Amino acid sequence: MASVVESKKSCSVNPLKMSQPLGATLAFLGLDSCMPVMHGSQGCTSFGLVLLVRHFKEAIPLQTTAMNEVTTILGGYENIEAALVNIQKRAAPKIIAICSTGLTETKGDDVTGFLVTTRKRKPELSDTEIVYVSTPDYLGSFEDGFKHAVTGIVRTLVKPLPVKHDQITLLPGCHLSPSDIDELRDTVEAFGLSVIVLPDISGSLDGHIPPDWRGTTLGGTTLDQIRAAGASAFTIGVGEQTREGALALQTIAGTPFEVFERLTGLEVNDRFLQRLAELSGKPVPAKYRRQRSQLLDAMLDGHFYTGGVKVAIGAEPDLLLAVGSLLHEMGAELRCCVSTTKSPAHALLPAEQVVVGDLEDLERGAVGCDLLITHSHGRQAAERLKMPFLRIGFPVFDRIGNSHRCNVGYRGTMNLIFEIANLMLDNIKHHHAHDWPLTPEALRAATSAPIAPTTQPTLAPASA
């Protein structure tokens, strides 16, 4: 159980965390025919838009209420009304999703009251669902914004319905990629269950060429599917951040739930498949038994390069837990862990301490480590430390294929093990280029002897 320590610096030198409005926007992008709107200045929206485009390499629909000095002082009602009417007229979305920013939260705009007044004044908006969530960017982090957005969607659009015993609702965390969601959907459907994914970025941000252009999101959870979530017999959440949304579904529709702290690793996926078998009344399909055996072999092969490795990792809480726990199971030592916000997930992390801080804290703590793990903004630190660097989380803008990177399930866990092990193997090769390929004896010597400026791992006993 890790203790949580907050960085006491006067300011963030090199930020690790992204803002709440950006996290909420990602959740809204997982809804079909939706237009996300940031209630704030044009600059706030533009900054978030750039990060989303660079990470997903896709066109991102995102609008703003374009607040300025005058409207901020006098109040943003007219800006919200104008934005809603213009969006409805030009893009005709089925859902308009609004998230606040630090600017309007500091002013204290009563957005809920604004929306009631706008509904009365503008009857043309009657066929459009409007979701609002409060996400000040001076509090919380990317994960918090995503969490609050999912909860807001549930509370606004879900109503109780007669239960369908073969239908479940899957609440993915913001740390899951479109490919992760596809993997989980396929797993659930392999048991003969139907699944509603909320939100579903695998339909809208999976890197496909759309057949048409609408100006809104193309793909994702439809409005009908969101409403149908009230009929699900069970809710499965992935990550502690989904607990709030699962509780909201339970309160509204009485749906029982289970939150899996992660689905990267062996034991957690065993529990996941066992739960699906119980819900469906069917045995685990043979292909997953085969995949489990392959994962065990991958863990056996990979632990030679991860055992004893000292790791510095900076990520949102649920991603930190998922990747950090797997590394611990593979024999690595979590020497430095930095996160963005407080979370119950930190209590489950197999490390001595989690620092709620920034990339400067991560770089200082990474001195003497063998591997640095964080998003793309950590690349300069890895270069200065001359350390192998694994990019995870959001944003990753100096690599392509982020939508198709899968790190959940047996296969996804195996992929991550191979990625980390090969990264460490490349580092060994770099420092022993003169006598590569190494003999087994030389490999053992390389992994047990210090290699400046980092220390390489010693062999750990095989444990599968």
N, C-alpha and C positions, 0 to 999 in steps of 0.2 A: 504493500500500500504506500503510494507516494504522498509525501507532504507537499503542500502547495505554498509557494513563496511568491509574493508580488515584487517585481522590480521597483526599487525606490528612486530611480532616476527622475530628474525634473521633467524630462521630455523623452519621447521616443526618437532614438537616433537613426535607426534604420528599421522601419516598421515591418513586422511580420504579419500582422493581422490586416484583413480587409474589412470594410465597413458593413454594418447591419443592412442598409438599403441595398447594397450589392448582393448580399446573400438572399434577401427577400426577392430581388429581381430574378435571380437564378430559379427560385421556386416557381415564380409566375411564368417563366419561360417554359416550364414543363406542363403548362395548360394549353390545350388546343384553341386556336382562334382567340388568343388573348393579346391584349396590349398592356404591357407594364408601363407605369407612369411614376416617375419620381417627383414628389411635391417639393420643389426646391429650385435652386438656380440652374441655369444651363450648364455651368461648369461642373456641378456635382454629377449631373447625368452624363456629360461627355466623358468624364474621367472613368466612370463605371463602364460605359459603353466600349471604350478603348480596351479595357482589360478583358471584357467578355469576347470581343472580336479577336483579340490576339490569342486567347486561350483556345477557343473553339474553331477559329479560322472560318467563321460563318457570318453572314449578315444577321444582325441582332435587332429586332424591333424593340425600341425603347423610346418613350416620350417624356417630356418634362412640362411642368406648369410654368417654367421660365420666370421665376420670381426675381425681382430686382429690388433696389433700395427702397423705392416708394411703396411697392406692393407688399414688401415684407413688413414695413411699419404700419401700413393701413390695414393689412390682413389679406389673405390669399383667396377669398371666396370667388371673386371675379375670374381669377386665373384658373381655378379649378373648374368652374362652370364652362369657361371658354375652351379649356382643354378637352373636357368630356364631350362637348358638342362637336368640336372639330374632329376628334378621333372617331366618333360615331359616324359622322358624315363622310369622312374620307376612307376609313378602313373597315367600318361596320363589324367590329369584333363582337363576339358573344360575351366576352368577359373583359372588363377594364379593371386592372389591379393597381391600386395606388399605395405607394409606401412613402412615408415621411422622411425628411432629412434633418440634420442638425439645425439648419437655418430656420425652418418652419416650426420645429419643436421648441426652439429657444423663444420664438415669437409667441408660441402657445396657440396656434391655429386650431380651432375646433372643427376638424375635418369631418367628423361624424355629423355634426350639425349642418355643415356646408352641404353634405350629400343629401340630407333630408330636404333642405331648401331647394337644391337643384332638381331633385326628383319632382317636386311640386311645380317648379317654374318651367321645366323642360320635359314635357310628356313624350318627346321623341326618344328619350332614354329609357322608356318603360320596358323595352324588350332586351335591354342590356344589363347583365349582372355586374354589379360594382363591388369589389372587395377592397377594403382599406385595412392597412396594418401600420401600427406605430413602430418606427424603426429609427430612432435618433442615432446618428453615427458617432456621437460622443460617448455612447454606452455600448457595451457588448462587442460582438464581432460578427464576422461573416456567418458563422454557424448559428448564432443567436437570431440573426435576421431571417435566415432560412427557416428556422424552427418556428418563429412567430408567424411567418407567412403561411406555412402549412396549417398551423392552428387557426389562423384567420380564415383561410379557405374553407376549412371544415365547419367552423362556427357560422359562416355566412351562407354556405350552399348545401350542406348536408342536412337531411331530415330523416326521421325514423321511418323505416319501411319493413314489410314482412320479410323475415329472414330467409335467405337462400343458403342452404346448408353446404353447397359445394362452391361457394364464393368467399374469397378472403380479400382483405385490403392490405396492400404492401406499402409501407411508408419508408422510402429510402432517405438516408441522410445526404447532406450536401457533398459529402466526401466520395460518393459513389458516382462513377462515370456512366455515360449511356450504355457502354458495353457491360458494366457491372449489372445494371438494371436488366438488360437483356438476358444475362446469365441467370439471374434470380427468377425472372419470369418463366424462362424455359424450365427451370427446376420445379417451380410450383406446378406448372401445367403438366409436367411429366407424371404427376400423381393424379391426374384427372380433375384438378381443381381449376376454376376460373379465377383470375386475379385482376384487381383494379389497383394500378400503381398510381400513387398520389404524392407528389407530382411525378410526371414521367418525361424526363428530358431525353430518354432514348428515342422518342418519336420526333422530337423537334430539334435536337442538337447532336444527332448521331452522324453528321457529316454526309448527307445525301443530297443529290440534285433534285429539288422539288419539281413536280410536274407543272406547277403554276406559281404565281406570285400574288399574295393577298395583302401584304403590308402588316400582317399580324403573325403570330406564331403559326408554323405549319407542322402540325402533329403534336402529340402529347395527350394528356388526359382530357377527354371531352367533357363538356358540361353535363351530359347525360350520365357519364361514368362517375363523375363526382357525386351527383345526386344519388346514384345507385349504390354508393358506398354505405349508405344507411341500411342496406339490406345484407351486408356481409356478415358471415357467421363468426369471423375471427379477424383480428388485426395483427400483423407482424410488423414491427419496427426494426430498422437496422441503424443502431447508434442511439446513444442516450438522448440525443437531440430530438428524437421522434416520440419520446414519451409524452410530451405535452400534447401533441396531435392525437396520439392514441387515447389519452385520457379524455380529450374533447369528443372523440368518436364514441367512447364508452358512455359519457354523460348524455350525449344526444340520442344515440341509438341503442345503448346498452350492449355494445359489442365488446366481448372479452378480448384481451390482447396479451402479447408477449413481446418484450423488447430484447433483441439480441444485441449485446454490447458491440459485437463485430461479427463479420462473416469472412474474415481472413484468418485462416488457421485450420487445424485439424479438428480439435475437439468441438469448437463452436459449430462447424458444419455438420459434425455428427449429430449434435443436438437439433440443428435446423431440420435435417432430413428426418430425424425421429419425430419431430413435431408435425411435419407434413404427413408422415405415415399415419400418425394418430388422427389427424384431421380428416384424412381421406379414407382411412380404413384399408389402405393398400400398402404392400411391402415396398421397400426402397428398390427402385429399378436397378437392374444389373449393371447398367452403364456407370452409375454412381459408385457402385462397389468397386468397379474397375478403376475409376478415377481416384478413389481413395487409396487404392493400392499403388497407383502411379505417384500420388503425392507422398506417400511414405518413402518410396524409393528416391524421390527428389529431395526429401529432407535428409535422407542418408547420404546422398551424393553431395548435397550442398553444404552440409555442416562442416566439411573440411575447410571451407573458405569463410565461414561465418563464426565458427566456434572461437571464442576469446576475443573477437573483434570489439573494439570500444567505439560506440556510436554516439554521435550528437545529432539530435533530431528536433526540428521545429515545425509544428503543424497545429491545426485546429484540434480540439480535444478528442473527437471520435476517430479522426485519422491518426493522431498520435497513438491512441490506444491500439488501433488495428495493426499498424506497421510495427510499433514498438513491441507489442506482445509477441508477434510472430518472430521478430529478431531474438527476443529473449528465449523463445522456445527452440530457436536454432543455435543457442549457445552464445549469443552476443551479449555484451554488457551495455546497458543504457546509461552511459556516463553523463550525458547532458541532455535534458529534456526541457524544451521551451514551448509554451503554448500561448494562446491568444486571449483566453478568458477562463474563468472558473467553471468547472463542470464536475458532476458526480463521476464522470468517466475517469478522472484523474486518480480516484481512489482505487481503481482496478489496475492501474499501470504498474508493471513490475520494475519499479525504479525507486530510488531513495527520495527523489525530489523532482517536482515540476515547477519551473519558473514561469510565471505569467509576465512575459517581457517581449523583447524585440530581437531583431537579427544581430544586433551588437552583443546582446547577452549570449546568443547562440554561438557567435564567433569566439567570444572569450572563453566560453565553456568547452569549445571544441578543441582547444589546444591540447595536444597529446592524444587525440582520438584518431581512429583509423578510417572513419566514414562519416560524411556529412549528408544529412537528408533534410530537405525543405523544398519550398517552391523556387521558381526561377530567380527571384530576387536574392537568393543566397549564393548565386554563382560567383560573385566577386570574392566573397569570403572563402569559398572553396579554392579559388585561384591563389589567394594570399596564403592560405594554409597548405597549399600544394597537396590537396586531399581528394580522394575519390568522392564524387558528388552524385547523389541520386535525387532526381527531381520528382516531387510528389505534390499533391494538393492543387490549390488555385492561387495565382495563375502559373501555368507553365507555357510560356510564350516563345521559348527558343527551341522547341521540339514540335513536331507535327504528330498527329494520330492520337491526341489525348482522348478523344471520344471513343476510341477503339481499344483503349488500355483496360484490361480486366484484371482485378486483384481480389475478387471474391469467389467463393465456392472452392471446390477442390482444385479445379483447373486454374482459376485465377491465383490462388495461393501458390501453386506450383510455378506459374509464370513469374511471380514476384521473387520467389526463392532463386530461380535461375538468373533473373536480372541482377539481384544483389551479388550472388556468388560469382557471376561473370565479371561484374564490376571489380570485385576484389581480385579475381584472377588476372584481369588486365593490369591491375596495379602491381601485382607481383611480377608479371611479365615485363612491365616497363622498367622496373629496377634490376631485372636480370636479363636484359636483352642480349647480352654477350654470350650467354650459355643456354638460350631457349631452343627447343623445349626442355624443361627440367626433367631429370630422372625422378622417380619416386623418392629417392634418398635426398636429392637436392631440393625437391618440393617441401619435404618435411623440414629441412634445414632453413628454407626461405620463410616458412610460416612460423618458425620458432625463434628466428633471429630478428633483432631490430633493424628496420630499414629507414634511414633518415629520409624525410623529416617526420615520418609516422612510424608507429609500431604495428607490425603485422600480427595476425592471430596465431596462437598456438593451437594444435590439434585438440579437438574435444572428442570425448568418446561418442560413438554413434548412439543416438537416442531417437527412436521413431515411435 
